[in-house]
Amino acid sequence: MNLVPAGWLPDLVLLTATLLAGALYAIGWRRLGRRSRHRAGLPVWRAWCYAAGLAALAVALLTPLDAYSSLLFTAHMVQHLLLLLIAPPLLWLGAPLVPILWAVPAQERRGAGRLFGPRSPLRLIFQVLSDARVAAVLFLGMTALWHVPALYDAAQGRTWIHDVEHLAFFGAGLLFWWPLIHPTGGTRRLGLGHGIFYLIAPMLEANAIGALLTFAGRPLYQTYVNAPRVTRLSALEDQQLGGLLMWIPGGMFWLVPLFIVLAIFLRREDEIVLREERLA
């Protein structure tokens, strides 16, 4: 298999947007450093998380992986895992809102404040979409919907449906992780106890879809039946490998945030007990 398909070029719009997002963050980070050594309470590891999130996004959309996603189901599955599970939480861990706002002139910052003010329609719409219940339904729904064979096949190739699919995955990922990871480094919108149950549902969904793809007795997607074979894998074997990726690495991924949330929850409980003992 050639590492770079013939005629492949990265999407210039996506490339420009990614570079701009990185440049704005870097400029804002530098300006915050000039104002205060503590950079509004943002530690350096947040900048590394943001850089890693942009890198994951670039690998998914700006490398030959995007071209091979129409030839190999396995490549498409890797791309989806990057857009849903890897890039969004890393970007939010980077707390991007503060540095990016500091990268733009003061007048634009004030304009953004008015645009997303307490009573602005955009703020109200986003509050609804980022509600944990709505975000969870959107995330689970997008994941299941785009694996329906008819929609999946329609989204292959460089078409507007393909772009809508990627936007839906990435947008649902950003909304899903928002209640768990505050993008400014502030208080989470979802409590730690509820966060545990919040993470279990997508883990079960990933296991169910992954198992279905792995044990299917025939190829479910006509795209890969008709695609030229670029590896020695048959269309069915390719589908089974992609299903295993979603089932095992994709399913086990959820254990990481689950363990983190559980550890923080138990530590908070211990602190509460110790505080009550001291008061007693």
Secondary structure per residue as TSV (DSSP state, phi and psi in degrees):
chain	resnum	aa	ss	phi	psi
A	1	M	-	360.0	127.4
A	2	N	-	-69.1	137.0
A	3	L	S	-67.0	-32.5
A	4	V	S	-122.2	113.9
A	5	P	-	-61.8	149.7
A	6	A	T	-61.2	132.4
A	7	G	T	80.8	3.0
A	8	W	-	-75.8	135.5
A	9	L	-	-140.8	143.3
A	10	P	-	-67.9	150.3
A	11	D	-	-67.9	121.3
A	12	L	H	-67.2	-34.7
A	13	V	H	-65.0	-47.5
A	14	L	H	-65.2	-40.0
A	15	L	H	-62.1	-44.9
A	16	T	H	-63.5	-43.0
A	17	A	H	-63.9	-40.0
A	18	T	H	-66.9	-45.1
A	19	L	H	-63.3	-39.5
A	20	L	H	-64.7	-42.3
A	21	A	H	-61.7	-40.6
A	22	G	H	-68.6	-41.3
A	23	A	H	-66.2	-43.6
A	24	L	H	-61.7	-42.2
A	25	Y	H	-63.3	-44.1
A	26	A	H	-63.6	-42.5
A	27	I	H	-64.1	-46.1
A	28	G	H	-64.1	-39.3
A	29	W	H	-61.5	-42.2
A	30	R	H	-66.8	-41.4
A	31	R	H	-65.6	-39.4
A	32	L	H	-63.3	-37.6
A	33	G	H	-64.9	-32.6
A	34	R	H	-71.6	-34.2
A	35	R	H	-74.6	-40.0
A	36	S	-	-151.8	143.0
A	37	R	T	-65.1	-25.9
A	38	H	T	-89.2	-5.4
A	39	R	G	49.3	54.4
A	40	A	G	56.2	32.3
A	41	G	G	79.3	13.7
A	42	L	-	-96.1	114.5
A	43	P	-	-74.3	164.3
A	44	V	H	-63.3	-30.9
A	45	W	H	-61.3	-24.0
A	46	R	H	-67.9	-38.2
A	47	A	H	-63.6	-39.1
A	48	W	H	-65.7	-37.8
A	49	C	H	-63.3	-43.0
A	50	Y	H	-63.0	-43.2
A	51	A	H	-62.2	-40.9
A	52	A	H	-66.3	-37.1
A	53	G	H	-64.6	-43.2
A	54	L	H	-64.3	-38.9
A	55	A	H	-62.8	-42.2
A	56	A	H	-63.1	-40.2
A	57	L	H	-64.9	-41.1
A	58	A	H	-65.6	-41.1
A	59	V	H	-62.1	-39.7
A	60	A	H	-69.0	-37.9
A	61	L	H	-116.4	-16.6
A	62	L	S	-121.1	17.2
A	63	T	S	-123.1	171.1
A	64	P	H	-58.1	-12.9
A	65	L	H	-55.0	-37.9
A	66	D	H	-64.9	-39.2
A	67	A	H	-69.4	-40.9
A	68	Y	H	-73.1	-13.7
A	69	S	T	-65.3	-20.2
A	70	S	T	-90.1	-6.2
A	71	L	T	-110.9	-28.8
A	72	L	-	-130.6	125.7
A	73	F	H	-62.7	-35.8
A	74	T	H	-59.7	-43.6
A	75	A	H	-63.1	-39.8
A	76	H	H	-64.6	-38.0
A	77	M	H	-66.9	-41.5
A	78	V	H	-60.1	-42.6
A	79	Q	H	-60.7	-43.8
A	80	H	H	-67.0	-38.9
A	81	L	H	-63.7	-38.2
A	82	L	I	-65.2	-40.9
A	83	L	I	-74.2	-30.6
A	84	L	I	-95.2	-41.6
A	85	L	I	-109.1	-27.7
A	86	I	I	-101.0	-57.5
A	87	A	H	-63.6	-49.3
A	88	P	H	-59.2	-50.9
A	89	P	H	-64.7	-34.7
A	90	L	H	-66.2	-40.6
A	91	L	H	-63.4	-43.6
A	92	W	H	-68.3	-34.9
A	93	L	H	-62.7	-25.0
A	94	G	T	-73.0	-3.2
A	95	A	-	46.4	60.9
A	96	P	-	-74.8	-20.6
A	97	L	H	-63.7	-42.6
A	98	V	H	-67.5	-52.7
A	99	P	H	-60.6	-40.5
A	100	I	H	-67.2	-38.3
A	101	L	H	-64.4	-36.6
A	102	W	H	-74.7	-12.8
A	103	A	H	-79.4	-21.4
A	104	V	S	-98.0	160.1
A	105	P	-	-60.2	159.6
A	106	A	H	-59.5	-36.7
A	107	Q	H	-62.8	-41.2
A	108	E	H	-69.1	-33.1
A	109	R	H	-64.2	-42.6
A	110	R	H	-65.6	-37.3
A	111	G	H	-63.4	-40.7
A	112	A	H	-64.7	-36.4
A	113	G	H	-63.3	-40.2
A	114	R	H	-70.5	-38.0
A	115	L	H	-64.5	-36.1
A	116	F	T	-113.3	33.0
A	117	G	-	-66.0	172.6
A	118	P	T	-54.7	-33.3
A	119	R	T	-113.2	13.2
A	120	S	-	-74.2	145.6
A	121	P	H	-58.6	-38.5
A	122	L	H	-62.4	-41.3
A	123	R	H	-64.8	-41.8
A	124	L	H	-64.6	-42.0
A	125	I	H	-62.2	-44.5
A	126	F	H	-67.9	-34.4
A	127	Q	H	-62.1	-37.1
A	128	V	H	-68.1	-48.2
A	129	L	H	-65.5	-33.3
A	130	S	T	-90.3	1.5
A	131	D	S	-59.6	137.5
A	132	A	H	-55.6	-39.4
A	133	R	H	-68.2	-43.6
A	134	V	H	-67.7	-44.0
A	135	A	H	-62.0	-39.6
A	136	A	H	-65.6	-43.5
A	137	V	H	-63.4	-42.8
A	138	L	H	-63.5	-43.2
A	139	F	H	-63.7	-49.7
A	140	L	H	-65.0	-39.8
A	141	G	H	-66.8	-44.6
A	142	M	H	-62.9	-41.5
A	143	T	H	-61.9	-45.0
A	144	A	H	-72.5	-43.2
A	145	L	H	-61.5	-44.4
A	146	W	T	-78.9	0.4
A	147	H	T	-99.4	-0.6
A	148	V	S	-66.7	127.3
A	149	P	H	-51.0	-44.2
A	150	A	H	-62.0	-45.3
A	151	L	H	-70.7	-39.5
A	152	Y	H	-61.0	-47.5
A	153	D	H	-64.8	-36.4
A	154	A	H	-67.0	-24.3
A	155	A	T	-89.5	1.6
A	156	Q	-	-84.4	154.8
A	157	G	S	85.5	173.5
A	158	R	S	-85.9	80.6
A	159	T	S	-125.3	168.7
A	160	W	H	-67.3	-29.1
A	161	I	H	-67.0	-36.9
A	162	H	H	-60.5	-43.4
A	163	D	H	-66.5	-40.2
A	164	V	H	-63.0	-40.0
A	165	E	H	-60.1	-47.9
A	166	H	H	-64.2	-41.0
A	167	L	H	-64.1	-39.7
A	168	A	H	-64.8	-43.8
A	169	F	H	-62.8	-50.5
A	170	F	H	-67.3	-42.3
A	171	G	H	-63.7	-43.2
A	172	A	H	-64.4	-36.7
A	173	G	H	-64.0	-44.5
A	174	L	H	-62.3	-44.4
A	175	L	H	-65.7	-38.5
A	176	F	H	-64.9	-42.2
A	177	W	H	-81.4	-15.9
A	178	W	T	-56.0	-49.0
A	179	P	T	-63.7	-23.3
A	180	L	T	-90.5	-34.5
A	181	I	S	-123.3	106.2
A	182	H	-	-69.4	124.8
A	183	P	T	-72.4	-4.7
A	184	T	T	-110.2	4.6
A	185	G	S	84.3	9.2
A	186	G	-	-88.5	-158.2
A	187	T	-	-73.5	139.9
A	188	R	-	-68.9	150.9
A	189	R	S	-82.9	-17.0
A	190	L	S	-114.5	127.5
A	191	G	-	-64.5	158.0
A	192	L	H	-64.6	-38.7
A	193	G	H	-62.7	-45.4
A	194	H	H	-68.9	-28.4
A	195	G	H	-61.7	-32.2
A	196	I	H	-63.1	-47.6
A	197	F	H	-69.8	-31.5
A	198	Y	H	-61.0	-34.0
A	199	L	H	-88.1	-18.6
A	200	I	H	-72.0	-38.8
A	201	A	H	-58.7	-51.0
A	202	P	H	-66.6	-27.7
A	203	M	H	-65.7	-43.0
A	204	L	H	-65.7	-38.6
A	205	E	H	-64.5	-43.7
A	206	A	H	-61.3	-40.8
A	207	N	H	-64.6	-41.3
A	208	A	H	-67.8	-48.0
A	209	I	H	-67.1	-40.9
A	210	G	H	-61.1	-42.8
A	211	A	H	-65.5	-40.5
A	212	L	H	-60.2	-45.0
A	213	L	H	-67.5	-36.7
A	214	T	H	-70.0	-40.9
A	215	F	H	-98.3	2.8
A	216	A	-	-61.8	137.4
A	217	G	S	-83.3	-3.5
A	218	R	S	-149.5	159.9
A	219	P	-	-63.9	132.0
A	220	L	S	-90.4	-17.3
A	221	Y	-	-118.6	117.7
A	222	Q	H	-64.2	-25.1
A	223	T	H	-52.9	-45.6
A	224	Y	H	-85.1	-17.8
A	225	V	H	-70.3	-39.9
A	226	N	H	-85.6	-17.7
A	227	A	S	-70.6	146.7
A	228	P	-	-63.7	141.8
A	229	R	-	-78.6	115.0
A	230	V	S	-99.4	-5.8
A	231	T	S	-133.5	-179.9
A	232	R	S	-82.0	-2.6
A	233	L	-	-75.9	138.0
A	234	S	-	-75.9	169.9
A	235	A	H	-60.1	-38.4
A	236	L	H	-69.6	-43.4
A	237	E	H	-64.1	-39.0
A	238	D	H	-62.2	-43.0
A	239	Q	H	-64.0	-41.6
A	240	Q	H	-64.0	-40.1
A	241	L	H	-65.8	-42.0
A	242	G	H	-63.2	-38.7
A	243	G	H	-63.4	-40.1
A	244	L	H	-63.8	-36.8
A	245	L	H	-62.4	-43.2
A	246	M	H	-71.7	-35.0
A	247	W	H	-73.8	-51.4
A	248	I	T	-90.8	-67.7
A	249	P	H	-62.6	-42.1
A	250	G	H	-64.3	-40.3
A	251	G	H	-72.3	-41.0
A	252	M	H	-70.7	-23.7
A	253	F	H	-53.7	-39.1
A	254	W	T	-66.5	-18.7
A	255	L	H	-66.5	-29.9
A	256	V	H	-63.9	-58.2
A	257	P	H	-63.7	-31.0
A	258	L	H	-62.2	-46.4
A	259	F	H	-65.4	-38.0
A	260	I	H	-64.5	-48.7
A	261	V	H	-62.8	-41.6
A	262	L	H	-64.5	-41.6
A	263	A	H	-63.9	-42.8
A	264	I	H	-65.1	-41.1
A	265	F	H	-61.7	-46.9
A	266	L	H	-66.0	-37.0
A	267	R	H	-65.5	-40.2
A	268	R	H	-63.8	-40.5
A	269	E	H	-62.6	-41.7
A	270	D	H	-62.7	-40.0
A	271	E	H	-64.1	-39.0
A	272	I	H	-64.8	-44.3
A	273	V	H	-62.2	-45.0
A	274	L	H	-62.5	-40.0
A	275	R	H	-64.3	-42.2
A	276	E	H	-66.2	-37.0
A	277	E	H	-64.6	-40.1
A	278	R	H	-65.7	-40.1
A	279	L	H	-66.1	-37.0
A	280	A	-	-67.8	360.0
